[in-house]
Amino acid sequence: MTEAVKEPLWMQYMSARDKAVLEASGYGANMGFGKRPALMIVDVSYNFVGAEPAPILESIKRWRNSCGEEGWAAIKVIRRLLDACHERELPVFYSTNTRRPDGFDAGSWRWKNSRELEDTEAEIGGNEIVADIAPSPQDVVLLKTKPSAFFGTPFNSFLVDLKVDSLIVVGVSTSGCVRATVIDAFSNNYRVAVVGEGCFDRVELSHAINLCDMHAKYADVVGVEEALAFIGSLPKGMFELPGGLATAKRTVG
């Protein structure tokens, strides 16, 4: 018996009118995977999931940006993708936030969150990438102060050097740093695949609707099994990584 095709998460929030508009206007076409992809893991640090799985309203008492248990569920998906990319010797990039102890570089973040700079020392420590998906020596960690992993970092120059033509994107938050990174990737003419189960957000509606919006205009939102099948189809040895990337984890920013 053929398994029923699962409806995209965002469909439960859409009216018949909106579904018809997207179909009639041509949005949501399939751009397809590229030929030389890299994995981009956006901001999966303790600040965004807490120290351990916990209900979100409990977790955000200590970790104001936490997305709770949904984040830990996504980490399991990210681990599978990470292992698959390492096995195929694909480039893997991470981003995480950085903050000066005096909070000077918080900039405009101060304007939209009443808890910004509440405990700068704790947040600096919380920017550590979760140990369950910790970077390997060949991976690159980008430090950023704004939503997009492209803004103010050498990310694009690394992609150009490696002749990457596409990104597989996971991380947090779907509506914030993931979306900003996806739009900048799209703006730089990279093909983008967002793995829906590997992304998470503190607001369920924001997660669903931003997946919808990215799929409509900037990326293909795909399932983890589809992404793994694609990665598994690629040959090893596609990338001749520079010696520094192959021998030691780099943190840049």
C-alpha positions as CSV (number, residue, x, y, z in Angstrom):
1,M,0.0,0.0,0.0
2,T,1.4,3.4,-1.0
3,E,2.1,5.7,1.9
4,A,0.1,9.0,1.8
5,V,2.2,12.1,1.0
6,K,2.5,14.2,4.1
7,E,1.1,17.7,3.7
8,P,3.6,20.5,4.4
9,L,3.4,21.9,8.0
10,W,2.3,25.3,6.9
11,M,-0.8,24.2,5.1
12,Q,-2.8,23.9,8.3
13,Y,-2.5,27.7,8.7
14,M,-3.4,28.7,5.1
15,S,-6.7,29.6,3.7
16,A,-8.1,28.3,0.5
17,R,-7.6,31.8,-0.9
18,D,-3.9,31.9,-0.1
19,K,-3.3,28.4,-1.4
20,A,-4.9,29.4,-4.7
21,V,-2.9,32.6,-4.9
22,L,0.4,30.8,-4.5
23,E,-0.5,28.2,-7.1
24,A,-1.8,30.7,-9.6
25,S,1.2,33.1,-9.2
26,G,3.8,30.4,-9.8
27,Y,5.5,30.5,-6.4
28,G,6.9,27.4,-4.8
29,A,8.5,25.9,-7.9
30,N,11.2,23.3,-7.3
31,M,14.7,24.8,-7.7
32,G,16.4,21.4,-7.0
33,F,19.7,20.6,-5.2
34,G,22.9,21.9,-6.5
35,K,26.0,19.9,-7.6
36,R,28.5,21.1,-5.0
37,P,26.6,21.6,-1.7
38,A,27.8,22.6,1.7
39,L,25.9,22.2,5.0
40,M,25.2,25.3,7.0
41,I,24.2,24.9,10.7
42,V,22.8,28.1,12.0
43,D,23.2,29.1,15.6
44,V,22.5,25.7,17.4
45,S,24.0,26.8,20.7
46,Y,22.9,26.4,24.3
47,N,21.4,29.8,24.2
48,F,18.7,28.5,21.8
49,V,18.0,25.1,23.4
50,G,19.0,25.4,27.0
51,A,21.3,23.0,28.8
52,E,19.0,20.0,28.5
53,P,15.5,19.2,27.0
54,A,12.8,21.1,28.9
55,P,9.4,22.6,28.2
56,I,10.0,26.0,26.6
57,L,8.4,28.1,29.3
58,E,10.7,26.5,31.9
59,S,13.8,26.7,29.7
60,I,13.4,30.4,28.9
61,K,13.4,31.4,32.5
62,R,17.2,30.7,32.4
63,W,17.8,30.8,28.6
64,R,15.8,33.7,27.2
65,N,16.2,32.7,23.6
66,S,15.5,29.0,24.2
67,C,13.2,27.1,21.9
68,G,12.8,24.2,24.3
69,E,12.3,20.6,23.4
70,E,11.6,21.3,19.7
71,G,15.3,22.4,19.5
72,W,16.5,19.1,20.9
73,A,14.4,17.1,18.5
74,A,15.9,19.1,15.6
75,I,19.4,18.4,16.9
76,K,18.9,14.7,16.3
77,V,18.0,15.4,12.7
78,I,21.0,17.7,12.4
79,R,23.3,15.0,13.7
80,R,22.2,12.6,11.0
81,L,22.8,15.3,8.3
82,L,26.2,16.2,9.8
83,D,27.3,12.6,9.8
84,A,26.2,12.1,6.2
85,C,28.1,15.2,5.1
86,H,31.2,14.2,6.9
87,E,31.0,10.7,5.3
88,R,30.8,12.3,1.9
89,E,33.6,14.9,2.7
90,L,31.3,17.9,2.1
91,P,32.2,21.3,3.6
92,V,30.3,22.0,6.9
93,F,29.9,25.5,8.3
94,Y,28.4,26.6,11.6
95,S,27.5,30.0,12.8
96,T,27.1,31.2,16.4
97,N,26.7,34.6,17.9
98,T,29.4,36.6,19.6
99,R,29.2,39.3,22.2
100,R,31.6,41.6,24.0
101,P,31.5,41.5,27.8
102,D,30.4,45.1,27.8
103,G,27.6,44.5,25.4
104,F,28.8,47.2,23.0
105,D,28.3,45.0,19.9
106,A,24.7,44.2,20.8
107,G,23.7,47.2,18.7
108,S,20.2,47.2,17.4
109,W,19.3,43.9,19.3
110,R,18.8,46.1,22.3
111,W,15.8,47.8,20.7
112,K,13.5,44.8,20.4
113,N,14.2,42.6,23.4
114,S,13.7,43.8,26.9
115,R,16.0,41.0,28.3
116,E,18.9,41.9,26.0
117,L,22.1,42.3,28.1
118,E,20.3,40.8,31.1
119,D,23.3,38.5,31.7
120,T,26.0,39.1,29.1
121,E,28.5,36.8,30.8
122,A,26.0,33.9,30.7
123,E,25.0,34.5,27.1
124,I,28.7,34.6,26.0
125,G,29.1,31.1,27.5
126,G,25.8,30.0,26.0
127,N,27.0,30.8,22.5
128,E,28.9,27.5,22.6
129,I,27.6,25.0,20.0
130,V,25.7,22.1,21.5
131,A,28.1,19.2,22.2
132,D,25.7,16.7,20.5
133,I,26.6,18.3,17.1
134,A,30.0,19.8,18.0
135,P,32.2,20.8,15.1
136,S,34.8,18.4,13.9
137,P,38.4,19.6,13.1
138,Q,37.7,20.1,9.4
139,D,34.6,22.3,10.0
140,V,34.4,26.1,10.0
141,V,32.7,28.1,12.7
142,L,31.6,31.6,11.8
143,L,31.1,34.2,14.5
144,K,28.4,36.8,13.8
145,T,26.5,39.6,15.5
146,K,23.5,39.9,13.2
147,P,21.0,37.4,11.9
148,S,22.6,36.3,8.6
149,A,25.6,34.1,8.6
150,F,26.8,36.1,5.6
151,F,26.6,39.6,7.2
152,G,30.1,40.7,8.4
153,T,31.7,37.3,8.0
154,P,33.9,35.7,5.4
155,F,31.3,33.0,4.7
156,N,30.7,33.9,1.0
157,S,34.4,34.1,0.3
158,F,34.9,30.5,1.6
159,L,32.0,29.3,-0.5
160,V,33.5,30.9,-3.6
161,D,36.9,29.5,-2.9
162,L,35.5,26.0,-2.5
163,K,33.3,26.4,-5.6
164,V,30.2,25.6,-3.6
165,D,27.0,26.2,-5.6
166,S,24.4,25.3,-3.0
167,L,23.6,25.1,0.7
168,I,21.7,22.7,2.8
169,V,20.5,24.8,5.8
170,V,19.3,23.8,9.3
171,G,19.2,25.6,12.6
172,V,17.5,28.3,14.5
173,S,15.4,30.4,14.5
174,T,13.4,29.5,11.4
175,S,11.9,33.0,11.3
176,G,15.2,34.9,12.2
177,C,18.7,33.7,11.5
178,V,17.8,30.8,9.3
179,R,15.6,32.9,7.1
180,A,18.1,35.8,7.0
181,T,20.9,33.3,6.0
182,V,18.7,31.7,3.4
183,I,17.7,35.1,1.8
184,D,21.4,36.1,1.6
185,A,22.3,32.8,0.1
186,F,19.5,33.2,-2.5
187,S,20.6,36.8,-3.1
188,N,24.1,35.5,-3.9
189,N,22.6,33.0,-6.4
190,Y,23.1,29.8,-4.4
191,R,20.5,27.0,-4.6
192,V,19.2,26.5,-1.1
193,A,17.5,23.4,0.5
194,V,16.1,24.0,4.0
195,V,15.5,20.8,5.9
196,G,12.3,21.5,7.8
197,E,12.8,19.0,10.6
198,G,16.2,20.4,11.2
199,C,14.9,23.9,11.9
200,F,13.2,25.2,14.9
201,D,11.7,28.4,16.4
202,R,10.3,29.5,19.8
203,V,7.0,30.4,18.1
204,E,5.2,27.5,16.3
205,L,3.4,29.9,14.0
206,S,6.6,31.7,13.0
207,H,8.2,28.3,12.3
208,A,5.5,27.1,10.0
209,I,4.8,30.4,8.1
210,N,8.5,31.1,7.5
211,L,9.0,27.6,6.1
212,C,6.1,28.5,3.8
213,D,7.6,31.8,2.8
214,M,11.1,30.4,2.2
215,H,9.6,27.5,0.1
216,A,7.5,29.9,-1.9
217,K,10.3,32.3,-2.8
218,Y,13.9,31.5,-1.7
219,A,14.5,27.8,-1.1
220,D,13.2,24.3,-1.4
221,V,11.9,23.1,2.0
222,V,12.7,19.4,2.0
223,G,12.4,16.4,4.4
224,V,15.4,14.9,6.1
225,E,15.1,11.6,4.2
226,E,15.1,13.4,0.9
227,A,18.2,15.4,1.9
228,L,20.0,12.3,3.2
229,A,19.3,10.5,-0.1
230,F,20.7,13.4,-2.1
231,I,23.9,13.6,0.1
232,G,24.3,9.8,-0.1
233,S,24.2,10.0,-3.9
234,L,27.2,12.3,-4.1
235,P,30.7,10.9,-4.7
236,K,33.5,11.4,-2.2
237,G,36.4,13.7,-3.0
238,M,34.4,16.5,-4.7
239,F,36.2,19.1,-2.6
240,E,39.9,19.7,-2.3
241,L,39.8,21.4,1.0
242,P,42.8,23.7,1.8
243,G,45.2,22.2,4.3
244,G,44.1,24.5,7.1
245,L,40.4,23.4,6.8
246,A,41.3,19.7,6.6
247,T,43.5,19.7,9.7
248,A,42.1,22.1,12.2
249,K,38.7,23.5,13.1
250,R,38.6,27.2,12.3
251,T,36.7,29.8,14.2
252,V,36.5,33.0,12.2
253,G,34.7,36.3,12.7
